[in-house]
Amino acid sequence: MADAKAIEDTPELRARWGGFAWNAENARKATTIRARYPEGRQMSCTIPYLDLAQRQVGAETDTQGWLPIPVIEFVARELDLAVIRVLEVATFYTMFNLHPVGKYHVQVCGTTPCWLRGSDDVFAACKNRGMAKGKTTPDGLFTLTEVECMGNCASAPMVQINDDNYEDLDYDRTAAILDALAKGEQPKTGTQEPGRHTVEPVGGPTTLTAMVSENHDYRSEW
């Protein structure tokens, strides 16, 4: 994993983000989110508010989005919480970016199932397109992060890029996805294995085969 960086808090950063506030659309969304919880339980809004704020920053910067300290402070004021309470959440969940990222945040799983299935080749494809772990490419297009398991072990190796998962990868498939994104195209999400829909067995099922075409009741056969 890349070394954790200190969270920046500079005059320049505060000059840029000190006046952060919801835009009109997100103000409506924030009101809807707040209404889900009883009065006095506003701490429950912390995760969705941080996510909403990160997405607004992303829209304003044409990136995947991140959470500058003044934006975290804004969320704390909105929820009438101590800043440390919101910061605790933002620093705990890796879905929140505490440093600027590129337009595409490439998060490659390096946990055992993905590694055994070839995540080194996925990293190699990223490296050969100018990426380095924990860094953003000079053109601001890609940020590469190694992450822990994201729950796609049955279709490993996989990568999450912004909100999309790409699975059953190898070097060439990863390179094709990155090249498409660099051209402004939207590559197919999910499994990249031809003929595979989700995570069904490659080559077709070998057990419970009667369930393929009907809701077959096996209980009388056990």
Accessible surface in RSA format (square Angstrom, percent):
REM  Atomic radii and reference values for relative SASA: ProtOr
REM  Chains: A
REM  Algorithm: Lee & Richards
REM  Probe-radius: 1.40
REM  Slices: 20
REM RES _ NUM      All-atoms   Total-Side   Main-Chain    Non-polar    All polar
REM                ABS   REL    ABS   REL    ABS   REL    ABS   REL    ABS   REL
RES MET A   1   128.76  66.7  73.85  48.9  54.91 130.7  74.98  63.7  53.78  71.3
RES ALA A   2    46.46  42.7  18.55  28.6  27.92  63.5  27.65  38.9  18.81  49.8
RES ASP A   3   135.48  94.9 114.85 114.3  20.63  48.8  38.78  91.3  96.70  96.4
RES ALA A   4   106.33  97.8  66.60 102.8  39.74  90.4  75.75 106.7  30.59  81.0
RES LYS A   5   122.49  59.8 101.95  62.6  20.54  48.9  73.02  65.7  49.47  52.7
RES ALA A   6    90.11  82.9  65.85 101.6  24.26  55.2  77.58 109.2  12.53  33.2
RES ILE A   7    60.81  34.6  35.99  26.8  24.82  59.8  35.99  25.9  24.82  67.4
RES GLU A   8   106.01  60.9  97.98  74.1   8.03  19.1  31.35  60.6  74.66  61.0
RES ASP A   9    78.62  55.1  48.13  47.9  30.49  72.1  20.89  49.2  57.73  57.6
RES THR A  10    49.13  34.9  46.92  47.6   2.21   5.3  43.47  58.4   5.67   8.6
RES PRO A  11   108.01  78.7  95.57  87.1  12.44  45.2 102.78  84.9   5.23  32.5
RES GLU A  12   128.00  73.5 118.19  89.4   9.82  23.4  72.06 139.4  55.94  45.7
RES LEU A  13    17.85   9.9  10.95   7.8   6.90  17.3  17.41  12.2   0.43   1.2
RES ARG A  14    90.26  37.9  84.50  43.1   5.76  13.7  45.75  62.5  44.51  27.0
RES ALA A  15    91.03  83.7  49.69  76.7  41.35  94.1  62.05  87.4  28.98  76.8
RES ARG A  16   124.73  52.4 106.04  54.1  18.69  44.5  57.27  78.3  67.46  40.9
RES TRP A  17    12.82   5.1  12.01   5.8   0.80   1.9   5.50   2.9   7.32  11.9
RES GLY A  18    40.60  50.1   0.00   N/A  40.60  50.1  17.83  48.9  22.77  51.0
RES GLY A  19    74.35  91.7   0.00   N/A  74.35  91.7  43.58 119.6  30.77  68.9
RES PHE A  20    17.93   9.0   3.12   1.9  14.81  38.5  11.50   7.0   6.43  18.4
RES ALA A  21    59.45  54.7  48.80  75.3  10.66  24.2  48.80  68.7  10.66  28.2
RES TRP A  22    34.07  13.7  13.01   6.3  21.07  49.5  13.01   6.9  21.07  34.2
RES ASN A  23    66.41  45.8  56.87  55.0   9.54  23.0  38.61  92.9  27.80  26.9
RES ALA A  24    72.51  66.7  55.54  85.7  16.97  38.6  64.28  90.5   8.23  21.8
RES GLU A  25    95.05  54.6  92.57  70.0   2.48   5.9  25.93  50.2  69.12  56.4
RES ASN A  26    12.25   8.4  12.25  11.8   0.00   0.0   0.00   0.0  12.25  11.8
RES ALA A  27    39.19  36.0  36.20  55.9   2.99   6.8  37.10  52.2   2.09   5.5
RES ARG A  28   153.80  64.6 147.85  75.4   5.95  14.2  75.42 103.1  78.38  47.5
RES LYS A  29    95.02  46.4  91.53  56.2   3.49   8.3  55.27  49.7  39.75  42.3
RES ALA A  30     4.26   3.9   4.26   6.6   0.00   0.0   4.26   6.0   0.00   0.0
RES THR A  31    95.37  67.8  90.32  91.6   5.04  12.0  67.74  91.0  27.63  41.8
RES THR A  32    81.08  57.7  75.74  76.8   5.34  12.7  53.93  72.4  27.15  41.0
RES ILE A  33    15.68   8.9  15.68  11.7   0.00   0.0  15.68  11.3   0.00   0.0
RES ARG A  34    81.39  34.2  78.99  40.3   2.40   5.7  30.82  42.1  50.56  30.6
RES ALA A  35    84.98  78.1  46.81  72.2  38.17  86.8  58.40  82.2  26.58  70.4
RES ARG A  36   153.69  64.5 116.98  59.6  36.72  87.4  50.69  69.3 103.00  62.4
RES TYR A  37    72.06  33.6  57.47  32.7  14.60  38.0  34.84  26.2  37.22  45.9
RES PRO A  38    94.90  69.2  79.54  72.5  15.36  55.8  91.68  75.7   3.21  20.0
RES GLU A  39   165.35  94.9 133.53 101.0  31.82  75.8  69.73 134.9  95.62  78.1
RES GLY A  40    59.80  73.7   0.00   N/A  59.80  73.7  31.08  85.3  28.72  64.3
RES ARG A  41   156.90  65.9 153.65  78.3   3.26   7.8  27.05  37.0 129.85  78.7
RES GLN A  42    32.21  18.0  30.64  22.4   1.57   3.7   3.62   7.7  28.59  21.7
RES MET A  43   104.06  53.9  98.63  65.3   5.43  12.9  57.80  49.1  46.26  61.3
RES SER A  44    56.05  47.4  34.18  45.6  21.87  50.4  18.54  39.5  37.51  52.5
RES CYS A  45     0.00   0.0   0.00   0.0   0.00   0.0   0.00   0.0   0.00   0.0
RES THR A  46     4.47   3.2   4.44   4.5   0.03   0.1   3.54   4.8   0.93   1.4
RES ILE A  47    65.50  37.3  65.06  48.5   0.44   1.1  65.06  46.9   0.44   1.2
RES PRO A  48    31.97  23.3  24.50  22.3   7.47  27.2  30.26  25.0   1.71  10.6
RES TYR A  49     6.67   3.1   6.67   3.8   0.00   0.0   0.20   0.1   6.47   8.0
RES LEU A  50     0.00   0.0   0.00   0.0   0.00   0.0   0.00   0.0   0.00   0.0
RES ASP A  51    33.27  23.3  33.27  33.1   0.00   0.0   4.96  11.7  28.31  28.2
RES LEU A  52    14.18   7.9  13.82   9.9   0.35   0.9  14.14   9.9   0.04   0.1
RES ALA A  53     0.00   0.0   0.00   0.0   0.00   0.0   0.00   0.0   0.00   0.0
RES GLN A  54     6.55   3.7   6.55   4.8   0.00   0.0   0.28   0.6   6.27   4.8
RES ARG A  55   117.94  49.5 108.93  55.5   9.01  21.5  49.39  67.5  68.55  41.5
RES GLN A  56     4.41   2.5   2.31   1.7   2.10   5.0   2.01   4.3   2.40   1.8
RES VAL A  57     0.00   0.0   0.00   0.0   0.00   0.0   0.00   0.0   0.00   0.0
RES GLY A  58     3.64   4.5   0.00   N/A   3.64   4.5   2.69   7.4   0.95   2.1
RES ALA A  59    85.11  78.3  46.65  72.0  38.47  87.5  58.96  83.0  26.16  69.3
RES GLU A  60    87.78  50.4  52.70  39.9  35.08  83.5  35.31  68.3  52.48  42.8
RES THR A  61    47.77  34.0  24.37  24.7  23.40  55.8  32.48  43.6  15.29  23.1
RES ASP A  62    92.68  64.9  81.95  81.6  10.73  25.4  36.20  85.2  56.49  56.3
RES THR A  63    37.53  26.7  22.56  22.9  14.98  35.7  22.92  30.8  14.61  22.1
RES GLN A  64    35.43  19.8  23.85  17.4  11.59  27.6   7.00  14.9  28.43  21.6
RES GLY A  65     0.00   0.0   0.00   N/A   0.00   0.0   0.00   0.0   0.00   0.0
RES TRP A  66    24.31   9.8  24.31  11.8   0.00   0.0  18.16   9.7   6.15  10.0
RES LEU A  67     0.32   0.2   0.00   0.0   0.32   0.8   0.00   0.0   0.32   0.9
RES PRO A  68     0.97   0.7   0.00   0.0   0.97   3.5   0.97   0.8   0.00   0.0
RES ILE A  69    19.42  11.1  18.96  14.1   0.47   1.1  18.96  13.7   0.47   1.3
RES PRO A  70     5.31   3.9   2.27   2.1   3.04  11.0   2.66   2.2   2.65  16.5
RES VAL A  71     0.00   0.0   0.00   0.0   0.00   0.0   0.00   0.0   0.00   0.0
RES ILE A  72     0.09   0.1   0.09   0.1   0.00   0.0   0.09   0.1   0.00   0.0
RES GLU A  73    37.06  21.3  37.06  28.0   0.00   0.0   7.17  13.9  29.89  24.4
RES PHE A  74    16.08   8.0  16.08  10.0   0.00   0.0  16.08   9.7   0.00   0.0
RES VAL A  75     0.00   0.0   0.00   0.0   0.00   0.0   0.00   0.0   0.00   0.0
RES ALA A  76     0.95   0.9   0.89   1.4   0.07   0.2   0.89   1.2   0.07   0.2
RES ARG A  77   150.51  63.2 126.13  64.3  24.37  58.0  77.91 106.5  72.59  44.0
RES GLU A  78    68.78  39.5  52.67  39.8  16.11  38.4   4.40   8.5  64.37  52.6
RES LEU A  79     0.00   0.0   0.00   0.0   0.00   0.0   0.00   0.0   0.00   0.0
RES ASP A  80   118.60  83.1 100.30  99.8  18.31  43.3  25.47  59.9  93.13  92.9
RES LEU A  81    31.93  17.8  16.05  11.5  15.88  39.9  20.65  14.5  11.27  30.3
RES ALA A  82    59.96  55.1  40.93  63.2  19.03  43.3  51.94  73.1   8.02  21.3
RES VAL A  83    61.11  40.2  56.74  51.4   4.37  10.5  56.74  49.3   4.37  11.9
RES ILE A  84    97.37  55.4  93.64  69.8   3.74   9.0  94.75  68.2   2.62   7.1
RES ARG A  85   119.82  50.3 115.91  59.1   3.91   9.3  15.65  21.4 104.17  63.1
RES VAL A  86     0.00   0.0   0.00   0.0   0.00   0.0   0.00   0.0   0.00   0.0
RES LEU A  87    38.70  21.6  38.70  27.7   0.00   0.0  38.70  27.2   0.00   0.0
RES GLU A  88    79.96  45.9  71.47  54.1   8.49  20.2  37.18  71.9  42.78  34.9
RES VAL A  89    31.50  20.7  29.62  26.8   1.87   4.5  31.50  27.4   0.00   0.0
RES ALA A  90     1.05   1.0   0.00   0.0   1.05   2.4   0.00   0.0   1.05   2.8
RES THR A  91    70.33  50.0  40.73  41.3  29.61  70.6  26.86  36.1  43.47  65.7
RES PHE A  92   151.70  75.9 129.21  80.0  22.49  58.5 135.26  82.0  16.44  47.1
RES TYR A  93    88.34  41.2  84.50  48.1   3.84  10.0  50.34  37.8  38.00  46.8
RES THR A  94   112.74  80.2  96.56  97.9  16.19  38.6  71.47  96.0  41.28  62.4
RES MET A  95    91.43  47.3  71.90  47.6  19.52  46.5  62.81  53.4  28.62  37.9
RES PHE A  96     8.97   4.5   0.00   0.0   8.97  23.3   0.00   0.0   8.97  25.7
RES ASN A  97    12.98   9.0   8.49   8.2   4.49  10.8   6.07  14.6   6.91   6.7
RES LEU A  98    29.44  16.4  23.29  16.7   6.15  15.5  23.29  16.4   6.15  16.6
RES HIS A  99    35.95  19.6  34.70  24.1   1.25   3.2  26.62  27.4   9.33  10.9
RES PRO A 100    83.20  60.6  71.85  65.5  11.35  41.3  72.11  59.5  11.09  68.9
RES VAL A 101    15.38  10.1   8.71   7.9   6.68  16.1   9.39   8.2   5.99  16.3
RES GLY A 102     1.14   1.4   0.00   N/A   1.14   1.4   1.14   3.1   0.00   0.0
RES LYS A 103    72.43  35.3  70.47  43.2   1.97   4.7  41.73  37.6  30.71  32.7
RES TYR A 104    28.18  13.2  28.18  16.0   0.00   0.0  16.14  12.1  12.05  14.8
RES HIS A 105     9.15   5.0   9.15   6.4   0.00   0.0   7.38   7.6   1.77   2.1
RES VAL A 106     0.91   0.6   0.91   0.8   0.00   0.0   0.91   0.8   0.00   0.0
RES GLN A 107    18.32  10.2  18.32  13.4   0.00   0.0   0.00   0.0  18.32  13.9
RES VAL A 108     0.15   0.1   0.15   0.1   0.00   0.0   0.15   0.1   0.00   0.0
RES CYS A 109     3.98   3.0   3.98   4.4   0.00   0.0   0.00   0.0   3.98   4.3
RES GLY A 110    22.56  27.8   0.00   N/A  22.56  27.8   3.67  10.1  18.89  42.3
RES THR A 111    35.97  25.6  30.49  30.9   5.48  13.1  35.94  48.3   0.03   0.1
RES THR A 112    78.22  55.6  74.49  75.5   3.72   8.9  41.98  56.4  36.24  54.8
RES PRO A 113    47.81  34.8  42.89  39.1   4.92  17.9  47.80  39.5   0.01   0.1
RES CYS A 114     3.90   3.0   3.74   4.2   0.16   0.4   0.00   0.0   3.90   4.2
RES TRP A 115   135.61  54.4 126.92  61.4   8.69  20.4 113.07  60.3  22.54  36.6
RES LEU A 116   127.35  70.9  93.60  67.0  33.76  84.9  96.72  67.9  30.64  82.4
RES ARG A 117   152.87  64.2 130.75  66.7  22.12  52.7  44.16  60.4 108.71  65.9
RES GLY A 118    19.87  24.5   0.00   N/A  19.87  24.5  19.55  53.6   0.32   0.7
RES SER A 119     1.37   1.2   1.37   1.8   0.00   0.0   0.16   0.3   1.21   1.7
RES ASP A 120    87.49  61.3  81.23  80.8   6.26  14.8  31.65  74.5  55.84  55.7
RES ASP A 121    68.86  48.2  68.84  68.5   0.02   0.1   2.56   6.0  66.30  66.1
RES VAL A 122     0.10   0.1   0.10   0.1   0.00   0.0   0.10   0.1   0.00   0.0
RES PHE A 123    27.57  13.8  25.70  15.9   1.86   4.9  25.93  15.7   1.64   4.7
RES ALA A 124    38.05  35.0  32.49  50.1   5.56  12.6  37.84  53.3   0.21   0.6
RES ALA A 125     0.00   0.0   0.00   0.0   0.00   0.0   0.00   0.0   0.00   0.0
RES CYS A 126     0.03   0.0   0.03   0.0   0.00   0.0   0.00   0.0   0.03   0.0
RES LYS A 127   149.78  73.1 140.41  86.2   9.37  22.3  83.40  75.1  66.38  70.7
RES ASN A 128    98.54  68.0  65.48  63.3  33.06  79.6  16.83  40.5  81.71  79.0
RES ARG A 129    83.21  34.9  60.65  30.9  22.57  53.7  31.66  43.3  51.55  31.2
RES GLY A 130    55.14  68.0   0.00   N/A  55.14  68.0  36.95 101.4  18.19  40.7
RES MET A 131     7.30   3.8   0.36   0.2   6.94  16.5   1.58   1.3   5.73   7.6
RES ALA A 132    52.98  48.7  45.92  70.9   7.06  16.1  51.43  72.4   1.55   4.1
RES LYS A 133    95.66  46.7  78.79  48.3  16.87  40.2  43.63  39.3  52.03  55.4
RES GLY A 134    20.85  25.7   0.00   N/A  20.85  25.7  14.65  40.2   6.20  13.9
RES LYS A 135   133.61  65.2 128.22  78.7   5.40  12.9  76.20  68.6  57.42  61.2
RES THR A 136    56.58  40.2  32.06  32.5  24.52  58.4  26.10  35.1  30.49  46.1
RES THR A 137    13.83   9.8   8.26   8.4   5.57  13.3  10.33  13.9   3.50   5.3
RES PRO A 138   143.07 104.3  99.68  90.9  43.39 157.7 112.58  92.9  30.49 189.5
RES ASP A 139   109.18  76.5  68.77  68.4  40.41  95.6  49.20 115.8  59.98  59.8
RES GLY A 140    31.77  39.2   0.00   N/A  31.77  39.2  24.49  67.2   7.28  16.3
RES LEU A 141    37.21  20.7  36.81  26.3   0.40   1.0  37.21  26.1   0.00   0.0
RES PHE A 142    11.17   5.6  11.05   6.8   0.12   0.3  11.05   6.7   0.12   0.3
RES THR A 143     7.97   5.7   7.97   8.1   0.00   0.0   7.97  10.7   0.00   0.0
RES LEU A 144     4.35   2.4   4.29   3.1   0.07   0.2   4.29   3.0   0.07   0.2
RES THR A 145    35.65  25.4  35.65  36.1   0.00   0.0  28.46  38.2   7.19  10.9
RES GLU A 146    26.76  15.4  26.21  19.8   0.55   1.3   0.03   0.1  26.73  21.8
RES VAL A 147    12.50   8.2  11.72  10.6   0.78   1.9  12.19  10.6   0.31   0.9
RES GLU A 148   104.86  60.2  99.44  75.2   5.42  12.9  59.33 114.8  45.53  37.2
RES CYS A 149    68.12  51.5  43.02  48.0  25.11  59.0  21.46  54.4  46.66  50.3
RES MET A 150    55.53  28.8  26.44  17.5  29.09  69.3  28.84  24.5  26.69  35.4
RES GLY A 151    63.41  78.2   0.00   N/A  63.41  78.2  30.11  82.6  33.30  74.6
RES ASN A 152    25.61  17.7  19.64  19.0   5.97  14.4   4.05   9.7  21.56  20.8
RES CYS A 153    62.54  47.3  46.79  52.2  15.75  37.0  25.24  64.0  37.29  40.2
RES ALA A 154    69.32  63.7  40.39  62.3  28.94  65.8  52.67  74.2  16.65  44.1
RES SER A 155     0.32   0.3   0.00   0.0   0.32   0.7   0.32   0.7   0.00   0.0
RES ALA A 156     1.02   0.9   0.13   0.2   0.89   2.0   0.13   0.2   0.89   2.4
RES PRO A 157     2.65   1.9   2.65   2.4   0.00   0.0   2.65   2.2   0.00   0.0
RES MET A 158     1.55   0.8   1.33   0.9   0.22   0.5   1.33   1.1   0.22   0.3
RES VAL A 159     2.52   1.7   2.52   2.3   0.00   0.0   2.52   2.2   0.00   0.0
RES GLN A 160    46.59  26.1  46.59  34.0   0.00   0.0   1.67   3.6  44.92  34.1
RES ILE A 161     5.20   3.0   3.38   2.5   1.82   4.4   3.38   2.4   1.82   4.9
RES ASN A 162    36.51  25.2  36.12  34.9   0.39   0.9  15.33  36.9  21.18  20.5
RES ASP A 163    93.95  65.8  64.80  64.5  29.15  68.9  31.93  75.2  62.02  61.9
RES ASP A 164    50.09  35.1  47.75  47.5   2.34   5.5   2.34   5.5  47.75  47.6
RES ASN A 165    48.17  33.2  42.15  40.7   6.02  14.5   8.63  20.8  39.54  38.2
RES TYR A 166     2.24   1.0   2.24   1.3   0.00   0.0   0.00   0.0   2.24   2.8
RES GLU A 167    17.25   9.9  17.25  13.0   0.00   0.0   0.00   0.0  17.25  14.1
RES ASP A 168     7.71   5.4   4.59   4.6   3.12   7.4   4.24  10.0   3.47   3.5
RES LEU A 169     8.29   4.6   0.00   0.0   8.29  20.8   0.02   0.0   8.27  22.2
RES ASP A 170    60.41  42.3  58.91  58.6   1.50   3.5  30.08  70.8  30.33  30.3
RES TYR A 171    73.50  34.3  72.52  41.3   0.98   2.6  59.18  44.5  14.32  17.7
RES ASP A 172   104.36  73.1  98.68  98.2   5.68  13.4  29.74  70.0  74.62  74.4
RES ARG A 173    65.72  27.6  60.83  31.0   4.89  11.6  22.89  31.3  42.83  26.0
RES THR A 174     2.83   2.0   2.83   2.9   0.00   0.0   2.83   3.8   0.00   0.0
RES ALA A 175     8.01   7.4   8.01  12.4   0.00   0.0   8.01  11.3   0.00   0.0
RES ALA A 176    61.19  56.3  49.55  76.5  11.64  26.5  56.47  79.5   4.72  12.5
RES ILE A 177     6.43   3.7   5.77   4.3   0.66   1.6   6.38   4.6   0.05   0.1
RES LEU A 178     1.96   1.1   1.29   0.9   0.68   1.7   1.50   1.1   0.47   1.3
RES ASP A 179    53.51  37.5  51.66  51.4   1.86   4.4  16.89  39.8  36.62  36.5
RES ALA A 180    14.12  13.0  12.28  19.0   1.84   4.2  13.68  19.3   0.44   1.2
RES LEU A 181     6.97   3.9   5.24   3.8   1.73   4.3   5.24   3.7   1.73   4.6
RES ALA A 182    56.88  52.3  29.63  45.7  27.25  62.0  29.75  41.9  27.13  71.9
RES LYS A 183   153.17  74.7 116.51  71.5  36.66  87.3  73.71  66.3  79.46  84.6
RES GLY A 184    64.24  79.2   0.00   N/A  64.24  79.2  28.58  78.4  35.66  79.9
RES GLU A 185    96.30  55.3  86.90  65.7   9.41  22.4  39.88  77.1  56.43  46.1
RES GLN A 186   119.62  66.9  89.69  65.6  29.93  71.3  62.63 133.3  57.00  43.2
RES PRO A 187    18.97  13.8   8.37   7.6  10.60  38.5  17.49  14.4   1.48   9.2
RES LYS A 188   127.37  62.1 108.70  66.7  18.66  44.4 114.89 103.4  12.47  13.3
RES THR A 189    58.62  41.7  49.18  49.9   9.44  22.5  15.70  21.1  42.92  64.9
RES GLY A 190    21.73  26.8   0.00   N/A  21.73  26.8  21.01  57.7   0.72   1.6
RES THR A 191     2.90   2.1   0.51   0.5   2.39   5.7   0.51   0.7   2.39   3.6
RES GLN A 192    35.11  19.6  20.04  14.6  15.07  35.9   5.73  12.2  29.38  22.3
RES GLU A 193    50.27  28.9  46.45  35.1   3.82   9.1   3.52   6.8  46.75  38.2
RES PRO A 194   107.86  78.6  79.69  72.6  28.17 102.4  91.93  75.9  15.93  99.0
RES GLY A 195    88.14 108.7   0.00   N/A  88.14 108.7  45.37 124.5  42.77  95.8
RES ARG A 196    30.00  12.6  17.44   8.9  12.56  29.9   5.95   8.1  24.05  14.6
RES HIS A 197   151.70  82.9 133.73  93.0  17.97  46.0  93.23  96.1  58.47  68.0
RES THR A 198    73.51  52.3  67.95  68.9   5.56  13.3  56.58  76.0  16.93  25.6
RES VAL A 199    75.14  49.4  61.85  56.0  13.29  32.0  61.85  53.7  13.29  36.0
RES GLU A 200    61.20  35.1  53.22  40.3   7.98  19.0  53.20 102.9   7.99   6.5
RES PRO A 201    69.64  50.8  58.77  53.6  10.87  39.5  67.36  55.6   2.28  14.2
RES VAL A 202   104.43  68.7  74.56  67.5  29.87  72.0  77.90  67.7  26.53  71.9
RES GLY A 203    86.09 106.2   0.00   N/A  86.09 106.2  42.61 116.9  43.48  97.4
RES GLY A 204    27.59  34.0   0.00   N/A  27.59  34.0  21.05  57.8   6.55  14.7
RES PRO A 205    61.32  44.7  47.27  43.1  14.05  51.1  47.27  39.0  14.05  87.3
RES THR A 206   121.54  86.4  91.89  93.2  29.65  70.7  72.61  97.5  48.94  74.0
RES THR A 207   100.75  71.7  90.75  92.0  10.00  23.8  68.82  92.4  31.93  48.3
RES LEU A 208   105.76  58.9  94.14  67.3  11.63  29.2  94.28  66.2  11.48  30.9
RES THR A 209    76.25  54.2  67.38  68.3   8.87  21.1  37.33  50.1  38.92  58.8
RES ALA A 210    33.81  31.1  22.73  35.1  11.08  25.2  33.59  47.3   0.22   0.6
RES MET A 211    83.78  43.4  65.84  43.6  17.94  42.7  64.61  54.9  19.17  25.4
RES VAL A 212   108.34  71.3  73.93  66.9  34.41  82.9  81.42  70.7  26.92  73.0
RES SER A 213   103.41  87.4  64.76  86.4  38.65  89.0  50.44 107.4  52.97  74.2
RES GLU A 214   106.14  60.9  91.52  69.2  14.62  34.8  35.79  69.2  70.35  57.4
RES ASN A 215   137.35  94.7 108.18 104.5  29.18  70.3  36.35  87.5 101.00  97.6
RES HIS A 216    53.79  29.4  44.13  30.7   9.66  24.7  36.42  37.5  17.37  20.2
RES ASP A 217    76.12  53.3  60.70  60.4  15.42  36.5  41.62  97.9  34.51  34.4
RES TYR A 218    39.08  18.2  35.63  20.3   3.44   9.0  32.58  24.5   6.50   8.0
RES ARG A 219   171.50  72.0 158.56  80.8  12.95  30.8  60.29  82.4 111.21  67.4
RES SER A 220   109.25  92.3  66.53  88.8  42.72  98.4  59.50 126.7  49.75  69.7
RES GLU A 221   109.75  63.0  72.20  54.6  37.55  89.4  42.05  81.3  67.70  55.3
RES TRP A 222   216.80  87.0 149.61  72.4  67.19 157.7 169.00  90.1  47.80  77.5
END  Absolute sums over single chains surface
CHAIN  1 A    12751.3       9841.0       2910.3       7171.2       5580.1
END  Absolute sums over all chains
TOTAL         12751.3       9841.0       2910.3       7171.2       5580.1
